[in-house]
């Protein structure tokens, strides 16, 4: 009966892909929806302008966590430009479920976090209003 | 007879009210959701539903005698003024105010607290002065005081709570050594349902020379409130939580306090004489009611107060106490559930909970499919959630029209939450 909580959404919620920590990421951002208590930290490793590795941690509702799981799957291998072009519609397509206006913020938290990570998640620290680029590796722009 | 309920000394040994009969007074409770389910409204702590008499009062005002108050020298203007002031008298009786001129109409409790913070606060709280709040205040009874102490370089102190949401009065006693100017706290926690010992806190605060503001937003809909008996100095509440329209609310304060306080908002209505460079202000309470008020909402608030006095707040209180106990017992049977807040005998009709492994938003979303409305989030008490180390909670809350069947529907819906998420 429940369109929102399809099996694959629940599967991504219970066993999110790319859930974990990259110790010294090139880009990192902690995003939050303070009103819901949803929280996502996204970490990216970049090689030759492409996303070589991506991981996230956090807690929140099934929609926000499944969205982060699906989005991070999509990001691996993309160039930074391609990643930056990811739109809200792309993320909603990945989710593949009808999202009500009240849950849109949950569904798009991962995209918002990604956008911040790409724009201001690298060293030197540049505090933004939606989160913080905490724990960025000092020499992280050129790993390997 | 209902079982005797000891809610902080307010023993209710009264004729039980019949919520099923009362429900006929609330048109919205006969509606269905888009999925064809009857509405199970368990979010009354957020805002209450409105009885037909209140809807009719608003409708009757606009259809029959819509005119500004305190201005028109014509029949409908006199009628609207009389109805507006009659509403003030009803509200005064409803909360035990000795004089209806001590009732200031506001948009809601938030505006009433801001009025006190700006008017009384900026004149009476100075550098180094302390204001004592509690860890479980609604943001409405926290942020106005933050702004005030930032502006005057004062301090905020907080009465801590136990993990059950009971105020630590032993710590309060120590905080009183700071000689605070004001103690401001909630009568009933909107998140945990804790009923606070107002009289005891008032006595302690007054003995230390502090004034007391009580946030009654969550108490007035559920308990008999008598401000004279409570002994506080300021009492605020919102109309929309107490069966009245949105846009209605009230501040009660002792007359001599209101008379000494400078105006909050300035403009029409609040003046006696205006010259280009100075003005004389109106008498209380109109000194604090600048501009055209929400007349229809105020009249609706008066009618809601009369409606509840007709039922008897002691019966409302007993009904909700029995319902809360039923809810706590039934909810405890849900697998993976955690219930928060004090024991049933120390709380009013608010039950916060979490289902293990399921975010409250998802809980609320699944319940919505069953027509069950609960609140999910931080309920405007982020510091309290931080204190309890919770990101968010789901919350069921009751009012006069709530029934055991509402709670049964909630429990059945939670069964579906558990099934979907495989708790």
Interface residues (C-beta under 8 A of the other chain):
Chain A: X1 X2 X4 X5 X10 X14 X34 X35 X36 X37 X38 X39 X59 X60 X61 X62 X63 X103 X106
Chain B: X358 X359 X360 X361 X362 X365 X366 X369 X376 X377 X378 X382 X385 X390 X391 X392 X420 X421 X422
